Amino acid sequence: MARWVVVVQFGNAEYYKVEEVTRFEATPEQARATLYEVACTHRPRAGLRQQRREVFRMEGGDAYYVHIGGMVSTHRVFYRLAELAWSTDAAPAYRQ
């Protein structure tokens, strides 16, 4: 099985941030399913009081644009799936 990571990208004109949401081992189909689940449920900011969420699949299915309407603010984030291509670490920790 391949090793995968889901990252979330967000920010505004003053800062830009990329964070890992999860790492795991899976088939490509399972990895895309995990990405979709994360895009539909993950909260990019602690304390976010979500009122509305729209999830848009990007071409290819390895990324989602998510528009989250909160009680006070709006968040626009990208969730992306990446497959490990190479590593010096022999056995990193992944969930299965």
KAVEN-V153487 format. One record per helix or strand of 2 or more residues. SS is the DSSP state (A for helix, B for strand). FROM is the first residue (numbers start at 1). TO is the last residue. If there is no record, write none. Layout:
<<SS | FROM | TO> <SS | FROM | TO>>
//
This chain:
<<B | 2 | 11> <B | 16 | 26> <A | 28 | 41> <B | 50 | 57> <B | 63 | 70> <B | 74 | 83>>
//
